Amino acid sequence: MANKVYPLSYDDVLDKDIKDWLESLPRNRKAEMVRTAIRQYMHTSGSIIIPPMKEEKVEPKKVERKRPKLGRGGNFEKE
């Protein structure tokens, strides 16, 4: 059996009910209760519904290339 940790983010204002519920559980029962809640949701809904996410268009950074500095005096070889 492999134990894995999955960090779950939430908004402490919008999800205050979830925050309060999680904080009311004993430390050693939180993960079990979250897994049970997810399984219950999967069982009653028949499937997992993933809400569509807004896609952000990420444009690649434009690389600004600079010309190398040239020596003074017209001698372009190593100085």
mmCIF file of the N, C-alpha and C atoms, coordinates in Angstrom:
data_MODEL
# 
_entry.id   MODEL 
# 
loop_
_atom_site.group_PDB 
_atom_site.id 
_atom_site.type_symbol 
_atom_site.label_atom_id 
_atom_site.label_alt_id 
_atom_site.label_comp_id 
_atom_site.label_asym_id 
_atom_site.label_entity_id 
_atom_site.label_seq_id 
_atom_site.pdbx_PDB_ins_code 
_atom_site.Cartn_x 
_atom_site.Cartn_y 
_atom_site.Cartn_z 
_atom_site.occupancy 
_atom_site.B_iso_or_equiv 
_atom_site.pdbx_formal_charge 
_atom_site.auth_seq_id 
_atom_site.auth_comp_id 
_atom_site.auth_asym_id 
_atom_site.auth_atom_id 
_atom_site.pdbx_PDB_model_num 
ATOM 1   N N  . MET A 1 1  ? 0.854   -1.181 0.000   1.00 0.00 ? 1  MET A N  1 
ATOM 2   C CA . MET A 1 1  ? 0.000   0.000  0.000   1.00 0.00 ? 1  MET A CA 1 
ATOM 3   C C  . MET A 1 1  ? 0.895   1.237  0.000   1.00 0.00 ? 1  MET A C  1 
ATOM 4   N N  . ALA A 1 2  ? 0.624   2.124  -0.930  1.00 0.00 ? 2  ALA A N  1 
ATOM 5   C CA . ALA A 1 2  ? 1.416   3.351  -1.020  1.00 0.00 ? 2  ALA A CA 1 
ATOM 6   C C  . ALA A 1 2  ? 0.580   4.528  -0.542  1.00 0.00 ? 2  ALA A C  1 
ATOM 7   N N  . ASN A 1 3  ? 1.132   5.287  0.365   1.00 0.00 ? 3  ASN A N  1 
ATOM 8   C CA . ASN A 1 3  ? 0.444   6.484  0.841   1.00 0.00 ? 3  ASN A CA 1 
ATOM 9   C C  . ASN A 1 3  ? 0.859   7.661  -0.020  1.00 0.00 ? 3  ASN A C  1 
ATOM 10  N N  . LYS A 1 4  ? -0.109  8.353  -0.570  1.00 0.00 ? 4  LYS A N  1 
ATOM 11  C CA . LYS A 1 4  ? 0.133   9.525  -1.403  1.00 0.00 ? 4  LYS A CA 1 
ATOM 12  C C  . LYS A 1 4  ? -0.535  10.718 -0.750  1.00 0.00 ? 4  LYS A C  1 
ATOM 13  N N  . VAL A 1 5  ? 0.051   11.883 -0.923  1.00 0.00 ? 5  VAL A N  1 
ATOM 14  C CA . VAL A 1 5  ? -0.523  13.117 -0.394  1.00 0.00 ? 5  VAL A CA 1 
ATOM 15  C C  . VAL A 1 5  ? -0.976  13.957 -1.577  1.00 0.00 ? 5  VAL A C  1 
ATOM 16  N N  . TYR A 1 6  ? -2.218  14.427 -1.529  1.00 0.00 ? 6  TYR A N  1 
ATOM 17  C CA . TYR A 1 6  ? -2.763  15.272 -2.578  1.00 0.00 ? 6  TYR A CA 1 
ATOM 18  C C  . TYR A 1 6  ? -3.186  16.589 -1.942  1.00 0.00 ? 6  TYR A C  1 
ATOM 19  N N  . PRO A 1 7  ? -2.415  17.658 -2.170  1.00 0.00 ? 7  PRO A N  1 
ATOM 20  C CA . PRO A 1 7  ? -2.799  18.953 -1.593  1.00 0.00 ? 7  PRO A CA 1 
ATOM 21  C C  . PRO A 1 7  ? -4.063  19.477 -2.279  1.00 0.00 ? 7  PRO A C  1 
ATOM 22  N N  . LEU A 1 8  ? -4.968  19.973 -1.492  1.00 0.00 ? 8  LEU A N  1 
ATOM 23  C CA . LEU A 1 8  ? -6.243  20.454 -2.010  1.00 0.00 ? 8  LEU A CA 1 
ATOM 24  C C  . LEU A 1 8  ? -6.412  21.909 -1.607  1.00 0.00 ? 8  LEU A C  1 
ATOM 25  N N  . SER A 1 9  ? -6.491  22.777 -2.591  1.00 0.00 ? 9  SER A N  1 
ATOM 26  C CA . SER A 1 9  ? -6.647  24.197 -2.268  1.00 0.00 ? 9  SER A CA 1 
ATOM 27  C C  . SER A 1 9  ? -8.133  24.552 -2.213  1.00 0.00 ? 9  SER A C  1 
ATOM 28  N N  . TYR A 1 10 ? -8.452  25.551 -1.422  1.00 0.00 ? 10 TYR A N  1 
ATOM 29  C CA . TYR A 1 10 ? -9.824  26.038 -1.330  1.00 0.00 ? 10 TYR A CA 1 
ATOM 30  C C  . TYR A 1 10 ? -9.792  27.494 -0.901  1.00 0.00 ? 10 TYR A C  1 
ATOM 31  N N  . ASP A 1 11 ? -10.898 28.173 -1.136  1.00 0.00 ? 11 ASP A N  1 
ATOM 32  C CA . ASP A 1 11 ? -11.032 29.576 -0.756  1.00 0.00 ? 11 ASP A CA 1 
ATOM 33  C C  . ASP A 1 11 ? -11.669 29.616 0.626   1.00 0.00 ? 11 ASP A C  1 
ATOM 34  N N  . ASP A 1 12 ? -10.988 30.224 1.597   1.00 0.00 ? 12 ASP A N  1 
ATOM 35  C CA . ASP A 1 12 ? -11.502 30.190 2.973   1.00 0.00 ? 12 ASP A CA 1 
ATOM 36  C C  . ASP A 1 12 ? -12.746 31.049 3.179   1.00 0.00 ? 12 ASP A C  1 
ATOM 37  N N  . VAL A 1 13 ? -13.120 31.860 2.187   1.00 0.00 ? 13 VAL A N  1 
ATOM 38  C CA . VAL A 1 13 ? -14.361 32.629 2.286   1.00 0.00 ? 13 VAL A CA 1 
ATOM 39  C C  . VAL A 1 13 ? -15.484 31.892 1.557   1.00 0.00 ? 13 VAL A C  1 
ATOM 40  N N  . LEU A 1 14 ? -15.254 31.561 0.279   1.00 0.00 ? 14 LEU A N  1 
ATOM 41  C CA . LEU A 1 14 ? -16.291 30.884 -0.503  1.00 0.00 ? 14 LEU A CA 1 
ATOM 42  C C  . LEU A 1 14 ? -16.576 29.472 0.018   1.00 0.00 ? 14 LEU A C  1 
ATOM 43  N N  . ASP A 1 15 ? -15.562 28.808 0.505   1.00 0.00 ? 15 ASP A N  1 
ATOM 44  C CA . ASP A 1 15 ? -15.705 27.435 0.979   1.00 0.00 ? 15 ASP A CA 1 
ATOM 45  C C  . ASP A 1 15 ? -15.670 27.353 2.503   1.00 0.00 ? 15 ASP A C  1 
ATOM 46  N N  . LYS A 1 16 ? -16.226 28.362 3.156   1.00 0.00 ? 16 LYS A N  1 
ATOM 47  C CA . LYS A 1 16 ? -16.196 28.417 4.620   1.00 0.00 ? 16 LYS A CA 1 
ATOM 48  C C  . LYS A 1 16 ? -16.870 27.197 5.244   1.00 0.00 ? 16 LYS A C  1 
ATOM 49  N N  . ASP A 1 17 ? -17.947 26.719 4.623   1.00 0.00 ? 17 ASP A N  1 
ATOM 50  C CA . ASP A 1 17 ? -18.631 25.543 5.162   1.00 0.00 ? 17 ASP A CA 1 
ATOM 51  C C  . ASP A 1 17 ? -17.727 24.310 5.132   1.00 0.00 ? 17 ASP A C  1 
ATOM 52  N N  . ILE A 1 18 ? -16.970 24.155 4.061   1.00 0.00 ? 18 ILE A N  1 
ATOM 53  C CA . ILE A 1 18 ? -16.042 23.029 3.966   1.00 0.00 ? 18 ILE A CA 1 
ATOM 54  C C  . ILE A 1 18 ? -14.910 23.198 4.974   1.00 0.00 ? 18 ILE A C  1 
ATOM 55  N N  . LYS A 1 19 ? -14.390 24.415 5.075   1.00 0.00 ? 19 LYS A N  1 
ATOM 56  C CA . LYS A 1 19 ? -13.307 24.711 6.023   1.00 0.00 ? 19 LYS A CA 1 
ATOM 57  C C  . LYS A 1 19 ? -13.752 24.375 7.453   1.00 0.00 ? 19 LYS A C  1 
ATOM 58  N N  . ASP A 1 20 ? -14.946 24.834 7.816   1.00 0.00 ? 20 ASP A N  1 
ATOM 59  C CA . ASP A 1 20 ? -15.459 24.574 9.169   1.00 0.00 ? 20 ASP A CA 1 
ATOM 60  C C  . ASP A 1 20 ? -15.647 23.076 9.417   1.00 0.00 ? 20 ASP A C  1 
ATOM 61  N N  . TRP A 1 21 ? -16.161 22.373 8.400   1.00 0.00 ? 21 TRP A N  1 
ATOM 62  C CA . TRP A 1 21 ? -16.377 20.935 8.537   1.00 0.00 ? 21 TRP A CA 1 
ATOM 63  C C  . TRP A 1 21 ? -15.047 20.209 8.718   1.00 0.00 ? 21 TRP A C  1 
ATOM 64  N N  . LEU A 1 22 ? -14.044 20.555 7.880   1.00 0.00 ? 22 LEU A N  1 
ATOM 65  C CA . LEU A 1 22 ? -12.731 19.911 7.995   1.00 0.00 ? 22 LEU A CA 1 
ATOM 66  C C  . LEU A 1 22 ? -12.084 20.190 9.347   1.00 0.00 ? 22 LEU A C  1 
ATOM 67  N N  . GLU A 1 23 ? -12.217 21.416 9.833   1.00 0.00 ? 23 GLU A N  1 
ATOM 68  C CA . GLU A 1 23 ? -11.618 21.770 11.120  1.00 0.00 ? 23 GLU A CA 1 
ATOM 69  C C  . GLU A 1 23 ? -12.326 21.094 12.292  1.00 0.00 ? 23 GLU A C  1 
ATOM 70  N N  . SER A 1 24 ? -13.580 20.678 12.096  1.00 0.00 ? 24 SER A N  1 
ATOM 71  C CA . SER A 1 24 ? -14.311 20.011 13.177  1.00 0.00 ? 24 SER A CA 1 
ATOM 72  C C  . SER A 1 24 ? -13.937 18.531 13.299  1.00 0.00 ? 24 SER A C  1 
ATOM 73  N N  . LEU A 1 25 ? -13.294 17.985 12.273  1.00 0.00 ? 25 LEU A N  1 
ATOM 74  C CA . LEU A 1 25 ? -12.932 16.568 12.286  1.00 0.00 ? 25 LEU A CA 1 
ATOM 75  C C  . LEU A 1 25 ? -11.631 16.343 13.045  1.00 0.00 ? 25 LEU A C  1 
ATOM 76  N N  . PRO A 1 26 ? -11.509 15.188 13.691  1.00 0.00 ? 26 PRO A N  1 
ATOM 77  C CA . PRO A 1 26 ? -10.226 14.854 14.319  1.00 0.00 ? 26 PRO A CA 1 
ATOM 78  C C  . PRO A 1 26 ? -9.150  14.718 13.240  1.00 0.00 ? 26 PRO A C  1 
ATOM 79  N N  . ARG A 1 27 ? -7.942  15.090 13.572  1.00 0.00 ? 27 ARG A N  1 
ATOM 80  C CA . ARG A 1 27 ? -6.841  15.092 12.603  1.00 0.00 ? 27 ARG A CA 1 
ATOM 81  C C  . ARG A 1 27 ? -6.673  13.743 11.897  1.00 0.00 ? 27 ARG A C  1 
ATOM 82  N N  . ASN A 1 28 ? -6.812  12.669 12.641  1.00 0.00 ? 28 ASN A N  1 
ATOM 83  C CA . ASN A 1 28 ? -6.583  11.350 12.055  1.00 0.00 ? 28 ASN A CA 1 
ATOM 84  C C  . ASN A 1 28 ? -7.772  10.838 11.234  1.00 0.00 ? 28 ASN A C  1 
ATOM 85  N N  . ARG A 1 29 ? -8.842  11.610 11.114  1.00 0.00 ? 29 ARG A N  1 
ATOM 86  C CA . ARG A 1 29 ? -10.020 11.180 10.344  1.00 0.00 ? 29 ARG A CA 1 
ATOM 87  C C  . ARG A 1 29 ? -10.288 12.055 9.127   1.00 0.00 ? 29 ARG A C  1 
ATOM 88  N N  . LYS A 1 30 ? -9.572  13.160 8.965   1.00 0.00 ? 30 LYS A N  1 
ATOM 89  C CA . LYS A 1 30 ? -9.851  14.094 7.865   1.00 0.00 ? 30 LYS A CA 1 
ATOM 90  C C  . LYS A 1 30 ? -9.718  13.436 6.497   1.00 0.00 ? 30 LYS A C  1 
ATOM 91  N N  . ALA A 1 31 ? -8.601  12.783 6.243   1.00 0.00 ? 31 ALA A N  1 
ATOM 92  C CA . ALA A 1 31 ? -8.375  12.164 4.933   1.00 0.00 ? 31 ALA A CA 1 
ATOM 93  C C  . ALA A 1 31 ? -9.433  11.102 4.643   1.00 0.00 ? 31 ALA A C  1 
ATOM 94  N N  . GLU A 1 32 ? -9.754  10.311 5.659   1.00 0.00 ? 32 GLU A N  1 
ATOM 95  C CA . GLU A 1 32 ? -10.770 9.273  5.494   1.00 0.00 ? 32 GLU A CA 1 
ATOM 96  C C  . GLU A 1 32 ? -12.122 9.885  5.125   1.00 0.00 ? 32 GLU A C  1 
ATOM 97  N N  . MET A 1 33 ? -12.498 10.953 5.792   1.00 0.00 ? 33 MET A N  1 
ATOM 98  C CA . MET A 1 33 ? -13.791 11.596 5.533   1.00 0.00 ? 33 MET A CA 1 
ATOM 99  C C  . MET A 1 33 ? -13.829 12.246 4.151   1.00 0.00 ? 33 MET A C  1 
ATOM 100 N N  . VAL A 1 34 ? -12.734 12.839 3.716   1.00 0.00 ? 34 VAL A N  1 
ATOM 101 C CA . VAL A 1 34 ? -12.686 13.440 2.377   1.00 0.00 ? 34 VAL A CA 1 
ATOM 102 C C  . VAL A 1 34 ? -12.803 12.346 1.318   1.00 0.00 ? 34 VAL A C  1 
ATOM 103 N N  . ARG A 1 35 ? -12.091 11.236 1.498   1.00 0.00 ? 35 ARG A N  1 
ATOM 104 C CA . ARG A 1 35 ? -12.198 10.122 0.545   1.00 0.00 ? 35 ARG A CA 1 
ATOM 105 C C  . ARG A 1 35 ? -13.620 9.574  0.510   1.00 0.00 ? 35 ARG A C  1 
ATOM 106 N N  . THR A 1 36 ? -14.246 9.445  1.675   1.00 0.00 ? 36 THR A N  1 
ATOM 107 C CA . THR A 1 36 ? -15.623 8.956  1.741   1.00 0.00 ? 36 THR A CA 1 
ATOM 108 C C  . THR A 1 36 ? -16.573 9.912  1.029   1.00 0.00 ? 36 THR A C  1 
ATOM 109 N N  . ALA A 1 37 ? -16.386 11.213 1.223   1.00 0.00 ? 37 ALA A N  1 
ATOM 110 C CA . ALA A 1 37 ? -17.245 12.205 0.567   1.00 0.00 ? 37 ALA A CA 1 
ATOM 111 C C  . ALA A 1 37 ? -17.091 12.148 -0.950  1.00 0.00 ? 37 ALA A C  1 
ATOM 112 N N  . ILE A 1 38 ? -15.858 11.990 -1.428  1.00 0.00 ? 38 ILE A N  1 
ATOM 113 C CA . ILE A 1 38 ? -15.629 11.898 -2.877  1.00 0.00 ? 38 ILE A CA 1 
ATOM 114 C C  . ILE A 1 38 ? -16.267 10.633 -3.438  1.00 0.00 ? 38 ILE A C  1 
ATOM 115 N N  . ARG A 1 39 ? -16.088 9.503  -2.746  1.00 0.00 ? 39 ARG A N  1 
ATOM 116 C CA . ARG A 1 39 ? -16.697 8.250  -3.215  1.00 0.00 ? 39 ARG A CA 1 
ATOM 117 C C  . ARG A 1 39 ? -18.226 8.338  -3.204  1.00 0.00 ? 39 ARG A C  1 
ATOM 118 N N  . GLN A 1 40 ? -18.789 8.970  -2.193  1.00 0.00 ? 40 GLN A N  1 
ATOM 119 C CA . GLN A 1 40 ? -20.242 9.142  -2.122  1.00 0.00 ? 40 GLN A CA 1 
ATOM 120 C C  . GLN A 1 40 ? -20.734 9.985  -3.296  1.00 0.00 ? 40 GLN A C  1 
ATOM 121 N N  . TYR A 1 41 ? -20.020 11.048 -3.601  1.00 0.00 ? 41 TYR A N  1 
ATOM 122 C CA . TYR A 1 41 ? -20.386 11.901 -4.736  1.00 0.00 ? 41 TYR A CA 1 
ATOM 123 C C  . TYR A 1 41 ? -20.312 11.109 -6.038  1.00 0.00 ? 41 TYR A C  1 
ATOM 124 N N  . MET A 1 42 ? -19.241 10.340 -6.215  1.00 0.00 ? 42 MET A N  1 
ATOM 125 C CA . MET A 1 42 ? -19.095 9.540  -7.434  1.00 0.00 ? 42 MET A CA 1 
ATOM 126 C C  . MET A 1 42 ? -20.222 8.517  -7.546  1.00 0.00 ? 42 MET A C  1 
ATOM 127 N N  . HIS A 1 43 ? -20.589 7.912  -6.441  1.00 0.00 ? 43 HIS A N  1 
ATOM 128 C CA . HIS A 1 43 ? -21.632 6.885  -6.434  1.00 0.00 ? 43 HIS A CA 1 
ATOM 129 C C  . HIS A 1 43 ? -23.005 7.476  -6.750  1.00 0.00 ? 43 HIS A C  1 
ATOM 130 N N  . THR A 1 44 ? -23.328 8.607  -6.165  1.00 0.00 ? 44 THR A N  1 
ATOM 131 C CA . THR A 1 44 ? -24.664 9.182  -6.355  1.00 0.00 ? 44 THR A CA 1 
ATOM 132 C C  . THR A 1 44 ? -24.810 9.913  -7.684  1.00 0.00 ? 44 THR A C  1 
ATOM 133 N N  . SER A 1 45 ? -23.731 10.462 -8.217  1.00 0.00 ? 45 SER A N  1 
ATOM 134 C CA . SER A 1 45 ? -23.843 11.206 -9.476  1.00 0.00 ? 45 SER A CA 1 
ATOM 135 C C  . SER A 1 45 ? -23.620 10.305 -10.683 1.00 0.00 ? 45 SER A C  1 
ATOM 136 N N  . GLY A 1 46 ? -23.057 9.142  -10.483 1.00 0.00 ? 46 GLY A N  1 
ATOM 137 C CA . GLY A 1 46 ? -22.822 8.228  -11.590 1.00 0.00 ? 46 GLY A CA 1 
ATOM 138 C C  . GLY A 1 46 ? -21.525 8.500  -12.330 1.00 0.00 ? 46 GLY A C  1 
ATOM 139 N N  . SER A 1 47 ? -21.004 9.673  -12.185 1.00 0.00 ? 47 SER A N  1 
ATOM 140 C CA . SER A 1 47 ? -19.731 10.009 -12.822 1.00 0.00 ? 47 SER A CA 1 
ATOM 141 C C  . SER A 1 47 ? -19.178 11.261 -12.172 1.00 0.00 ? 47 SER A C  1 
ATOM 142 N N  . ILE A 1 48 ? -17.982 11.552 -12.523 1.00 0.00 ? 48 ILE A N  1 
ATOM 143 C CA . ILE A 1 48 ? -17.362 12.769 -12.013 1.00 0.00 ? 48 ILE A CA 1 
ATOM 144 C C  . ILE A 1 48 ? -17.571 13.864 -13.044 1.00 0.00 ? 48 ILE A C  1 
ATOM 145 N N  . ILE A 1 49 ? -18.129 14.971 -12.613 1.00 0.00 ? 49 ILE A N  1 
ATOM 146 C CA . ILE A 1 49 ? -18.362 16.100 -13.507 1.00 0.00 ? 49 ILE A CA 1 
ATOM 147 C C  . ILE A 1 49 ? -17.256 17.113 -13.285 1.00 0.00 ? 49 ILE A C  1 
ATOM 148 N N  . ILE A 1 50 ? -16.520 17.380 -14.333 1.00 0.00 ? 50 ILE A N  1 
ATOM 149 C CA . ILE A 1 50 ? -15.438 18.351 -14.240 1.00 0.00 ? 50 ILE A CA 1 
ATOM 150 C C  . ILE A 1 50 ? -15.899 19.624 -14.937 1.00 0.00 ? 50 ILE A C  1 
ATOM 151 N N  . PRO A 1 51 ? -16.030 20.718 -14.195 1.00 0.00 ? 51 PRO A N  1 
ATOM 152 C CA . PRO A 1 51 ? -16.478 21.960 -14.826 1.00 0.00 ? 51 PRO A CA 1 
ATOM 153 C C  . PRO A 1 51 ? -15.437 22.460 -15.822 1.00 0.00 ? 51 PRO A C  1 
ATOM 154 N N  . PRO A 1 52 ? -15.900 23.040 -16.942 1.00 0.00 ? 52 PRO A N  1 
ATOM 155 C CA . PRO A 1 52 ? -14.940 23.546 -17.929 1.00 0.00 ? 52 PRO A CA 1 
ATOM 156 C C  . PRO A 1 52 ? -14.129 24.696 -17.353 1.00 0.00 ? 52 PRO A C  1 
ATOM 157 N N  . MET A 1 53 ? -12.867 24.723 -17.721 1.00 0.00 ? 53 MET A N  1 
ATOM 158 C CA . MET A 1 53 ? -11.984 25.778 -17.242 1.00 0.00 ? 53 MET A CA 1 
ATOM 159 C C  . MET A 1 53 ? -11.725 26.761 -18.367 1.00 0.00 ? 53 MET A C  1 
ATOM 160 N N  . LYS A 1 54 ? -11.600 28.004 -17.999 1.00 0.00 ? 54 LYS A N  1 
ATOM 161 C CA . LYS A 1 54 ? -11.298 29.039 -18.973 1.00 0.00 ? 54 LYS A CA 1 
ATOM 162 C C  . LYS A 1 54 ? -9.832  28.898 -19.373 1.00 0.00 ? 54 LYS A C  1 
ATOM 163 N N  . GLU A 1 55 ? -9.615  28.775 -20.680 1.00 0.00 ? 55 GLU A N  1 
ATOM 164 C CA . GLU A 1 55 ? -8.248  28.628 -21.163 1.00 0.00 ? 55 GLU A CA 1 
ATOM 165 C C  . GLU A 1 55 ? -7.605  29.994 -21.308 1.00 0.00 ? 55 GLU A C  1 
ATOM 166 N N  . GLU A 1 56 ? -6.415  30.101 -20.782 1.00 0.00 ? 56 GLU A N  1 
ATOM 167 C CA . GLU A 1 56 ? -5.666  31.342 -20.915 1.00 0.00 ? 56 GLU A CA 1 
ATOM 168 C C  . GLU A 1 56 ? -4.688  31.195 -22.061 1.00 0.00 ? 56 GLU A C  1 
ATOM 169 N N  . LYS A 1 57 ? -4.671  32.199 -22.920 1.00 0.00 ? 57 LYS A N  1 
ATOM 170 C CA . LYS A 1 57 ? -3.719  32.175 -24.017 1.00 0.00 ? 57 LYS A CA 1 
ATOM 171 C C  . LYS A 1 57 ? -2.397  32.732 -23.511 1.00 0.00 ? 57 LYS A C  1 
ATOM 172 N N  . VAL A 1 58 ? -1.397  31.899 -23.597 1.00 0.00 ? 58 VAL A N  1 
ATOM 173 C CA . VAL A 1 58 ? -0.071  32.303 -23.149 1.00 0.00 ? 58 VAL A CA 1 
ATOM 174 C C  . VAL A 1 58 ? 0.792   32.502 -24.380 1.00 0.00 ? 58 VAL A C  1 
ATOM 175 N N  . GLU A 1 59 ? 1.224   33.727 -24.565 1.00 0.00 ? 59 GLU A N  1 
ATOM 176 C CA . GLU A 1 59 ? 2.079   34.013 -25.705 1.00 0.00 ? 59 GLU A CA 1 
ATOM 177 C C  . GLU A 1 59 ? 3.531   33.874 -25.274 1.00 0.00 ? 59 GLU A C  1 
ATOM 178 N N  . PRO A 1 60 ? 4.341   33.251 -26.136 1.00 0.00 ? 60 PRO A N  1 
ATOM 179 C CA . PRO A 1 60 ? 5.750   33.098 -25.764 1.00 0.00 ? 60 PRO A CA 1 
ATOM 180 C C  . PRO A 1 60 ? 6.439   34.448 -25.651 1.00 0.00 ? 60 PRO A C  1 
ATOM 181 N N  . LYS A 1 61 ? 7.396   34.508 -24.721 1.00 0.00 ? 61 LYS A N  1 
ATOM 182 C CA . LYS A 1 61 ? 8.132   35.752 -24.534 1.00 0.00 ? 61 LYS A CA 1 
ATOM 183 C C  . LYS A 1 61 ? 8.987   36.023 -25.761 1.00 0.00 ? 61 LYS A C  1 
ATOM 184 N N  . LYS A 1 62 ? 9.006   37.266 -26.165 1.00 0.00 ? 62 LYS A N  1 
ATOM 185 C CA . LYS A 1 62 ? 9.836   37.655 -27.289 1.00 0.00 ? 62 LYS A CA 1 
ATOM 186 C C  . LYS A 1 62 ? 11.250  37.881 -26.754 1.00 0.00 ? 62 LYS A C  1 
ATOM 187 N N  . VAL A 1 63 ? 12.189  37.139 -27.320 1.00 0.00 ? 63 VAL A N  1 
ATOM 188 C CA . VAL A 1 63 ? 13.573  37.244 -26.883 1.00 0.00 ? 63 VAL A CA 1 
ATOM 189 C C  . VAL A 1 63 ? 14.213  38.435 -27.587 1.00 0.00 ? 63 VAL A C  1 
ATOM 190 N N  . GLU A 1 64 ? 14.719  39.345 -26.791 1.00 0.00 ? 64 GLU A N  1 
ATOM 191 C CA . GLU A 1 64 ? 15.360  40.525 -27.352 1.00 0.00 ? 64 GLU A CA 1 
ATOM 192 C C  . GLU A 1 64 ? 16.853  40.241 -27.457 1.00 0.00 ? 64 GLU A C  1 
ATOM 193 N N  . ARG A 1 65 ? 17.330  40.225 -28.680 1.00 0.00 ? 65 ARG A N  1 
ATOM 194 C CA . ARG A 1 65 ? 18.748  39.931 -28.900 1.00 0.00 ? 65 ARG A CA 1 
ATOM 195 C C  . ARG A 1 65 ? 19.511  41.233 -29.046 1.00 0.00 ? 65 ARG A C  1 
ATOM 196 N N  . LYS A 1 66 ? 20.604  41.318 -28.340 1.00 0.00 ? 66 LYS A N  1 
ATOM 197 C CA . LYS A 1 66 ? 21.433  42.513 -28.397 1.00 0.00 ? 66 LYS A CA 1 
ATOM 198 C C  . LYS A 1 66 ? 22.706  42.192 -29.164 1.00 0.00 ? 66 LYS A C  1 
ATOM 199 N N  . ARG A 1 67 ? 23.175  43.179 -29.884 1.00 0.00 ? 67 ARG A N  1 
ATOM 200 C CA . ARG A 1 67 ? 24.424  43.011 -30.616 1.00 0.00 ? 67 ARG A CA 1 
ATOM 201 C C  . ARG A 1 67 ? 25.582  43.066 -29.631 1.00 0.00 ? 67 ARG A C  1 
ATOM 202 N N  . PRO A 1 68 ? 26.635  42.295 -29.900 1.00 0.00 ? 68 PRO A N  1 
ATOM 203 C CA . PRO A 1 68 ? 27.795  42.342 -29.000 1.00 0.00 ? 68 PRO A CA 1 
ATOM 204 C C  . PRO A 1 68 ? 28.482  43.696 -29.075 1.00 0.00 ? 68 PRO A C  1 
ATOM 205 N N  . LYS A 1 69 ? 29.066  44.090 -27.966 1.00 0.00 ? 69 LYS A N  1 
ATOM 206 C CA . LYS A 1 69 ? 29.789  45.361 -27.939 1.00 0.00 ? 69 LYS A CA 1 
ATOM 207 C C  . LYS A 1 69 ? 31.084  45.208 -28.727 1.00 0.00 ? 69 LYS A C  1 
ATOM 208 N N  . LEU A 1 70 ? 31.373  46.200 -29.531 1.00 0.00 ? 70 LEU A N  1 
ATOM 209 C CA . LEU A 1 70 ? 32.588  46.190 -30.327 1.00 0.00 ? 70 LEU A CA 1 
ATOM 210 C C  . LEU A 1 70 ? 33.628  47.077 -29.678 1.00 0.00 ? 70 LEU A C  1 
ATOM 211 N N  . GLY A 1 71 ? 34.883  46.693 -29.869 1.00 0.00 ? 71 GLY A N  1 
ATOM 212 C CA . GLY A 1 71 ? 35.965  47.505 -29.335 1.00 0.00 ? 71 GLY A CA 1 
ATOM 213 C C  . GLY A 1 71 ? 36.069  48.828 -30.082 1.00 0.00 ? 71 GLY A C  1 
ATOM 214 N N  . ARG A 1 72 ? 36.674  49.795 -29.462 1.00 0.00 ? 72 ARG A N  1 
ATOM 215 C CA . ARG A 1 72 ? 36.842  51.103 -30.100 1.00 0.00 ? 72 ARG A CA 1 
ATOM 216 C C  . ARG A 1 72 ? 38.111  51.100 -30.946 1.00 0.00 ? 72 ARG A C  1 
ATOM 217 N N  . GLY A 1 73 ? 38.128  51.915 -31.945 1.00 0.00 ? 73 GLY A N  1 
ATOM 218 C CA . GLY A 1 73 ? 39.326  52.067 -32.753 1.00 0.00 ? 73 GLY A CA 1 
ATOM 219 C C  . GLY A 1 73 ? 39.314  51.249 -34.027 1.00 0.00 ? 73 GLY A C  1 
ATOM 220 N N  . GLY A 1 74 ? 38.269  50.532 -34.308 1.00 0.00 ? 74 GLY A N  1 
ATOM 221 C CA . GLY A 1 74 ? 38.170  49.817 -35.567 1.00 0.00 ? 74 GLY A CA 1 
ATOM 222 C C  . GLY A 1 74 ? 38.844  48.461 -35.581 1.00 0.00 ? 74 GLY A C  1 
ATOM 223 N N  . ASN A 1 75 ? 39.566  48.089 -34.552 1.00 0.00 ? 75 ASN A N  1 
ATOM 224 C CA . ASN A 1 75 ? 40.198  46.776 -34.497 1.00 0.00 ? 75 ASN A CA 1 
ATOM 225 C C  . ASN A 1 75 ? 39.193  45.803 -33.882 1.00 0.00 ? 75 ASN A C  1 
ATOM 226 N N  . PHE A 1 76 ? 38.642  44.912 -34.721 1.00 0.00 ? 76 PHE A N  1 
ATOM 227 C CA . PHE A 1 76 ? 37.572  44.029 -34.261 1.00 0.00 ? 76 PHE A CA 1 
ATOM 228 C C  . PHE A 1 76 ? 38.084  42.697 -33.739 1.00 0.00 ? 76 PHE A C  1 
ATOM 229 N N  . GLU A 1 77 ? 39.379  42.534 -33.707 1.00 0.00 ? 77 GLU A N  1 
ATOM 230 C CA . GLU A 1 77 ? 39.945  41.318 -33.139 1.00 0.00 ? 77 GLU A CA 1 
ATOM 231 C C  . GLU A 1 77 ? 40.028  41.482 -31.633 1.00 0.00 ? 77 GLU A C  1 
ATOM 232 N N  . LYS A 1 78 ? 40.391  40.426 -30.955 1.00 0.00 ? 78 LYS A N  1 
ATOM 233 C CA . LYS A 1 78 ? 40.493  40.489 -29.489 1.00 0.00 ? 78 LYS A CA 1 
ATOM 234 C C  . LYS A 1 78 ? 41.440  41.577 -29.062 1.00 0.00 ? 78 LYS A C  1 
ATOM 235 N N  . GLU A 1 79 ? 41.051  42.283 -28.054 1.00 0.00 ? 79 GLU A N  1 
ATOM 236 C CA . GLU A 1 79 ? 41.894  43.368 -27.545 1.00 0.00 ? 79 GLU A CA 1 
ATOM 237 C C  . GLU A 1 79 ? 42.593  42.950 -26.293 1.00 0.00 ? 79 GLU A C  1 
# 
